[in-house]
Amino acid sequence: MDDMDEDSFQALYGRWSPLDPAGVAALLEGSGVRWWIVGGRAARSGAGPRHHEDTDVAICVADVPALRGHLSGWHLWEPSERSIRPLRPGDELGPGQEQLWLRRDAYRPWVADLLLQHHEHAWVFKKDARVQLPWDRALHTVDGVRYLRPEVALLHKAHLDRPKDRADLTAAVLTSDARVWLANALELLGYHAWARDVRAGGAEA
C-alpha cells in the first residue's frame, strides 16, 4: 500500500476524515484504555499549532480487548505492507501488529490510526528499548487531551528530519530538563545534529 497515491488508496479502501484530538478524547471517554496523541500534534502540544492532515493515537496492545469492547459498534482493521484485513469479533490480533485503523463501517470514512505499544510498564521507544520513561514522565494533559510530551514526540521525528519535523522542533515548548533529556537521548541514538540544535535552543525551520 505504501506505493499508492492518495486518490488510488481512497478509491480502493475508502476515504479518511480523521478525528481531531478532542474528538478522540470524546470517543474513548470511559473506555478504560490508556491512550495518548503522538506525532506532530504531540510535538506541538502546548505550543502554536500548525496544519495537521491526521491525528495519530497510541494505545498499549494489552488494552486492545478493552478498546474492542468499548468500540463494539465500530470496525477495526489491521493494515500491513500489502493489504488490510478486518479484525472481526473473535479474531486474534496478528502477531507483531503495529497499528489498527478505525471506522464506523464501510459507508463511513476512516477516523483514527491507532499505533500499538507493546509494553505496559512504561513508555518504551520503539526503535531502541534503552530509551524509556515512566508513564507520568512520558505523557501530559493539555486541554483535557492526553499527549506524548513534546520532547518524547520529537525523538520520533529526528530520524525523518523533514522540514515539518524541523519546524516542530523550533516551535516545541520544552523545559530545561526536557531539553537536556531530549539532547541526551538523541546523542544515544546517533542523531547528533538534532542533539546540537536542541542544546542550542532549537533549530531553524
Summary of the structure (lengths in Angstrom):
residues: 205
radius of gyration: 17.4
end to end distance: 30.4
largest distance: 52.1
contacts: 576
relative contact order: 0.16
helix: 36%
strand: 21%
